[in-house]
Amino acid sequence: MILVCFDIVLLWINVVWGSTYFFIGVALEGLPPFLLGAFRFTAAGLILLAVCRLRGERVWRTGLVRRSAVSGLVLLFVDMAVIMLAQRYVSSSLVAIVASSTAVWIMLLDVPAWRQTFSNPVAVAGILMGFGGVALLYVEQLGSGGSAVHNERGVLLLVAGCVSWALGTLYTKYRSCGTEAVGGFAGSAWQMLSASAAFWVCALLGGDAEQTDLGEVPRRAWAALLYLVTCGSILAYTAYVWLLKVRPATEVATHAYVNPVVAVAIGAGVGGEHVTIVQLCGLAVILLSVMLVSRRR
C-alpha cells in the first residue's frame, strides 16, 4: 500500500513539476522574476500554514521555523530565482533538460550514501556522464551566436540552481524533516514563507515591485501564477517533502526521469519552442546518467 502511494505521489510530482517550466514562462510574460516568486510563495505559504493550523499542527515551534527557513532559502528561493532568471536567456525546454541533472547532484552530494554510491563503478560512470550531458548543452549555447548570445549564462545559472536544490533537498531530508511528524506540513509552509520574504526583498530593492503595473499584467499570466501556487507549490511541493520523510533522497530524486520529458513535450507542443538535436541528445545523456546512478547493486 505504501509503495503504491509512493508511486502515485511521485507520478503527480513528475507531471506537475514538468509542466511548471512552461507556466513559469507564461507568468513571466507579465510579472518580473522576483515579484512572481514573491506572489507565488507568499500565497502558497499562507494558505498552507492556515490549513496546517486548522489541522491542529503546532506551527509556531522555534526549531521548526528556523530549520524550515534555511531549507526554504536554499531549496526554494535560490533554485526558483535561478530558474526564472535563466528563462530570460533560454527556453523552458532547455531549462528542464539541464535541471534534470539535479538527481546526479543529489547523489554526488549525499555524503551518508557515498559508500553505497561510489562502491558501484556503474554509478560513478553515471555521474561523469551526467556532467558530460550538461557540458554538451553548455557548449551548444556557447557557440549558438546571433540572437542567442549569452545563452550560456542561462546554463551556468541552472547548474548553480541544481546544486542549490540538491543541497536544500539533503538538508530537508536529514535536518528539517526531523522537526515534525511524517503527516505534518507546517515546515513546508515556513519554507515557502521564508523564500517569499527573500523574494520580496529582492523585488523591492531591485525595483520589480515599483516598475510593475499590475493592471497591465495579462490574464494568462495571472492564470499561470494560480497554477503555480496551487498545483506547483501547495500540492506538488508538499508531496515532495512528504516523500523525503518516508523514502531515501536518492530515490525521490528519480523525478528527474520524467520532468524534462513532460516539459519538453509541453514547451514544443503548446509553447511552440524549438528543440534542437543537440538538446535532445543532452537530455538522453543526462537521463541515462541518472538511471545508471540510481541503479541498485
C-alpha positions in Angstrom: 0.0 0.0 0.0 2.8 2.4 0.9 4.7 1.6 -2.3 1.6 2.2 -4.3 1.0 5.6 -2.6 4.7 6.4 -3.2 4.3 5.7 -7.0 1.2 7.8 -7.2 2.7 10.8 -5.4 5.9 10.5 -7.5 3.8 10.4 -10.7 2.0 13.5 -9.6 5.3 15.3 -9.0 6.6 14.2 -12.3 3.7 15.6 -14.3 3.0 18.8 -12.4 6.7 19.8 -12.0 7.3 19.0 -15.6 4.5 21.4 -16.6 5.6 24.3 -14.3 8.6 25.2 -16.5 6.1 26.2 -19.2 3.8 28.0 -16.8 6.7 29.9 -15.3 7.5 31.2 -18.8 3.8 32.3 -19.3 3.8 34.1 -15.9 7.0 35.9 -16.7 5.2 37.5 -19.7 3.6 39.9 -17.2 5.5 39.6 -14.0 9.2 40.1 -13.3 11.0 37.1 -11.7 11.4 38.3 -8.1 7.8 39.7 -7.9 6.5 36.4 -9.4 8.4 34.4 -6.7 7.1 36.8 -4.0 3.5 36.4 -5.1 3.7 32.7 -5.6 5.3 31.7 -2.3 3.5 34.2 -0.1 0.1 33.0 -1.3 1.1 29.3 -1.1 2.8 29.6 2.2 -0.1 31.5 3.9 -2.7 29.1 2.6 -0.7 26.0 3.6 0.0 27.5 7.1 -3.7 28.2 7.6 -4.5 24.6 6.6 -1.9 23.2 9.0 -3.3 25.3 11.8 -6.8 24.1 11.2 -5.5 20.5 11.2 -4.1 21.1 14.7 -0.4 21.2 13.9 2.0 23.0 16.1 3.1 25.7 13.6 5.0 28.1 15.9 7.8 25.9 17.2 11.2 27.7 17.1 13.2 24.8 15.8 10.7 24.1 13.1 10.6 27.6 11.9 14.4 28.0 12.0 15.3 24.9 10.1 12.5 25.3 7.6 13.7 28.9 6.9 17.1 27.5 5.9 15.5 24.9 3.7 13.3 27.5 2.1 16.1 29.8 1.3 18.4 27.1 -0.2 15.7 24.8 -1.7 13.1 27.3 -3.0 14.4 30.8 -3.2 17.8 30.2 -4.8 16.6 27.4 -7.2 13.4 29.2 -8.3 15.1 32.5 -8.7 17.7 30.8 -10.9 15.1 29.1 -13.0 13.2 32.3 -13.6 16.3 34.3 -14.4 17.6 31.6 -16.7 14.4 31.7 -18.7 15.4 35.2 -19.8 18.2 33.5 -21.8 17.0 30.0 -22.7 13.7 28.3 -23.4 11.7 26.4 -20.7 12.5 23.1 -22.5 16.3 23.7 -22.1 15.8 24.8 -18.5 14.0 21.5 -17.8 16.7 19.5 -19.6 19.6 21.0 -17.6 17.5 20.8 -14.4 17.2 17.0 -14.9 20.9 16.8 -13.7 19.7 17.6 -10.2 19.4 13.9 -9.4 23.0 13.5 -10.2 24.0 16.4 -7.9 21.9 14.9 -5.1 23.6 11.6 -5.3 27.0 13.2 -5.6 26.4 15.4 -2.5 24.6 12.8 -0.4 27.6 12.1 1.9 25.8 9.4 4.1 25.1 7.4 0.9 28.6 7.7 -0.5 29.7 4.2 0.5 26.8 2.7 -1.5 27.1 5.1 -4.4 30.8 5.1 -5.0 31.3 1.4 -4.4 29.4 0.9 -7.7 31.5 1.7 -10.8 28.4 2.0 -12.9 27.1 4.8 -10.6 30.4 6.6 -10.9 30.2 6.3 -14.7 26.7 7.7 -14.5 27.8 10.8 -12.5 30.6 11.5 -15.1 28.1 11.0 -17.9 25.7 13.5 -16.3 28.3 16.2 -16.2 29.1 15.4 -19.8 25.5 15.9 -20.8 25.4 19.3 -19.1 28.7 20.3 -20.7 27.3 19.3 -24.1 24.4 21.7 -23.6 26.7 24.5 -22.4 29.0 24.2 -25.5 25.9 24.3 -27.8 24.7 27.5 -26.2 28.2 29.0 -26.1 28.5 28.5 -29.9 25.0 29.4 -30.8 25.8 33.1 -31.5 23.3 35.5 -33.1 20.2 36.3 -31.1 21.2 33.6 -28.6 24.3 35.3 -27.4 24.8 34.9 -23.7 22.6 31.9 -23.6 25.5 30.1 -21.9 24.7 32.3 -18.9 21.4 30.5 -18.6 23.1 27.1 -18.5 25.5 28.3 -15.8 22.7 29.8 -13.7 20.8 26.5 -14.0 23.8 24.4 -12.8 24.0 26.7 -9.7 20.3 26.2 -9.2 20.7 22.4 -9.5 23.4 22.4 -6.8 21.3 24.6 -4.5 18.2 22.3 -5.0 20.4 19.3 -4.2 21.8 20.9 -1.0 18.4 22.0 0.1 16.9 18.6 -0.5 19.6 16.9 1.6 19.3 19.5 4.4 15.5 19.0 4.4 15.9 15.2 4.4 18.5 15.0 7.2 17.8 18.1 9.3 14.5 19.8 8.6 12.1 16.9 8.3 13.1 15.6 11.7 11.3 18.5 13.4 7.8 17.4 12.5 5.8 14.2 12.0 5.5 12.5 8.7 2.0 13.8 8.2 2.9 17.4 9.1 3.3 20.2 6.5 3.9 23.3 8.7 7.6 23.0 7.8 6.7 23.3 4.1 4.6 26.4 4.8 7.5 28.0 6.6 9.9 27.1 3.8 7.6 28.9 1.3 7.2 31.9 3.6 11.0 32.3 4.1 11.5 32.0 0.4 8.8 34.6 -0.2 10.5 37.0 2.2 13.7 36.8 0.3 11.8 37.3 -3.0 10.1 40.4 -1.6 13.4 41.9 -0.5 14.8 41.4 -4.0 11.7 42.7 -5.7 11.7 45.9 -3.6 15.4 46.5 -3.8 15.6 45.7 -7.5 12.6 47.8 -8.4 10.4 45.0 -9.7 7.5 46.0 -7.4 7.7 49.7 -8.3 8.1 49.3 -12.0 5.3 46.7 -12.5 1.8 47.9 -13.3 -0.4 45.0 -12.1 -3.3 46.3 -14.2 -1.3 45.6 -17.3 -0.5 42.0 -16.4 -2.3 39.7 -18.9 -4.9 37.3 -17.7 -2.9 34.3 -18.9 0.0 35.4 -16.6 -2.4 35.5 -13.6 -3.8 32.1 -14.5 -0.3 30.7 -14.7 0.5 32.1 -11.3 -2.6 30.5 -9.9 -1.5 27.1 -11.3 2.0 27.6 -9.8 0.5 28.4 -6.4 -2.0 25.6 -6.2 -0.5 22.7 -8.2 3.2 23.6 -8.3 3.7 24.7 -4.7 0.9 23.6 -2.3 0.2 20.2 -3.8 3.4 19.1 -5.6 6.0 20.6 -3.2 4.3 19.3 0.0 4.2 15.9 -1.8 7.9 16.2 -2.4 8.6 17.0 1.2 6.4 14.1 2.4 8.4 11.7 0.1 11.7 12.9 1.6 10.3 11.9 5.0 9.4 8.4 4.0 11.9 7.4 1.3 15.7 7.9 0.6 16.6 11.2 -1.1 18.3 9.4 -4.0 15.0 7.5 -4.7 12.9 10.7 -4.5 15.4 12.3 -6.9 14.2 10.0 -9.7 11.5 12.5 -10.5 14.2 13.8 -12.8 13.4 10.9 -15.2 10.1 12.3 -16.3 10.1 16.1 -15.5 12.2 17.1 -18.5 10.3 14.9 -20.9 7.0 16.4 -19.8 8.5 19.9 -20.0 9.9 19.4 -23.5 6.6 17.9 -24.7 4.6 20.9 -23.4 7.2 23.5 -24.5 7.4 22.2 -28.0 3.7 21.2 -28.4 1.9 24.0 -26.7 4.5 26.8 -26.5 6.0 26.2 -30.0 9.6 26.1 -28.6 12.3 24.9 -30.9 14.2 21.9 -29.5 17.5 21.1 -31.2 19.0 17.7 -31.9 21.9 18.6 -29.5 19.4 19.4 -26.7 17.6 16.1 -27.2 21.0 14.3 -27.1 21.9 16.2 -24.0 18.5 15.1 -22.4 19.2 11.5 -23.4 22.7 11.5 -21.9 21.6 13.2 -18.6 18.6 10.8 -18.2 20.8 7.8 -18.9 23.3 9.0 -16.3 20.5 9.4 -13.7 19.4 5.9 -14.5 22.9 4.5 -14.1 23.5 6.3 -10.8 20.1 5.2 -9.4 20.7 1.5 -10.2 20.7 -0.7 -7.1 23.7 -3.0 -6.9 
